[in-house]
Amino acid sequence: MIPERVCALDLSDPLVGKKAAFLLPENTIYLDGNSLGPLPKAAKAQAEQTISQQWGEDLITSWNKHGWIDLPQQAGEKIAKIVGAAPGQVICCDSTSVNLFKVLAAALTLQPGRSKVLSDKDNFPTDLYMVEGLRQCGLECALDLQPAGEIINALDESVAVLLLTEVNFRTGQRYNMASVTAAAHAKGILVVWDLAHSAGAFPVELDACQVDFAVGCGYKYLNGGPGAPAFLYVAHKHQQAVNQPLSGWMGHAAAFAFSPQYQPAPGVQQFLCGTPPVLSMSVLNAALDIFADVDMNQIRVKSEQLMALFLQTLEAKSTQLVLVSPSNVEQRGSQLAFGHPQAYAICQALIARGVIADFRAPDILRLGFAPLYLSYQDVWQAAETLAEVVSSENYLQPQFQVKQKVT
Ligand SMILES: *Cc1c(COP(=O)(O)O)cnc(C)c1O
């Protein structure tokens, strides 16, 4: 029986109507929107429209007729509103990894005489791998990895670029973007923020924090669908001086002049490389409309309350799960991570009961809280189910121990 106080929270929830914008399977509580957002109804309709009408009927005229060519800017501006960026600084394109390559190279070339890229040793691996790849391409750079607690102390005049993911993908620990960016700037360091677990999850203020560059993901909290294109942000203050190395024709000032000489487009458009993936970008573009009338502060308030309800419900049951996320909500994104030696099997047993979470090696059960489609009742039910799975040791059954390719 769902307690009355939990039902009351749903009744007074200003975001309660947003759940209807999504197609969610029956009897499923989805706590993995931090890895792959669910399907918005408008995204499904757009996919059908883009394929049947636009591609099927209007063929190549759709580049103009249906504005395919403008999708990177159009989706980019919708994302800009979500991450606190004034127009003209965000563009939708490529994957987060590829966007990291472009903005890191751009940032490094703005810092002559400095070559160190400082990052968190627990950063998402692709962020670190891309620095390695740039070095192998001949760009002078060296990666300095520090634990989160040492980052501020490691900021000095030898550092060219500070590369951080705002919310740690395993633990959910969140940096203070405003103070870290200011501390880096005080030493002449440019800052690149990865917003994979921030964009769409809570308010981000790129302009107000005077961030230099940012990248982020389209398929997590922005619900753009599997492999949806990503985005990048280049602050106005750098757009005149900056260059990016993947100088493809879509970033040219006049792509359809077909000139043999590369001439970068003005502004953030220079960061485009090749033809946009129209099928997936049109789907993301439609999915983003869900945010058009949403106050990101309301999303944060509800996210904090959902996480608090989950923790209270779980604590009342005493399990051996150890919270590895910060207990102080201010230092946390919109996820909870629990350590347990059997985290993988627990996750599988949870999924078998309709509560979808994920596992991150070596021993973390990760739960994402996306306020647009999760109710308080969902979250209460998920905590009860988790407590039950752990205390019954149901996860020890052999079918829950089999590791799959994607965890
Ligand atoms: C999910 C994620 C990515 C994903 O990068 P792709 O290139 O889209 O695969 C990058 N960075 C972080 C921090 C992530 O969590």
The ligand as an ORCA input file, in Angstrom:
! r2SCAN-3c Opt
* xyz 0 1
  C      27.548      9.443    -21.514
  C      28.759     10.276    -21.457
  C      29.472     10.592    -22.603
  C      29.058      9.958    -23.899
  O      29.859     10.229    -24.959
  P      29.436      9.698    -26.403
  O      30.454     10.228    -27.283
  O      28.054     10.212    -26.668
  O      29.394      8.203    -26.357
  C      30.527     11.478    -22.503
  N      30.889     12.003    -21.308
  C      30.250     11.670    -20.176
  C      30.655     12.264    -18.890
  C      29.185     10.787    -20.212
  O      28.550     10.444    -19.098
*
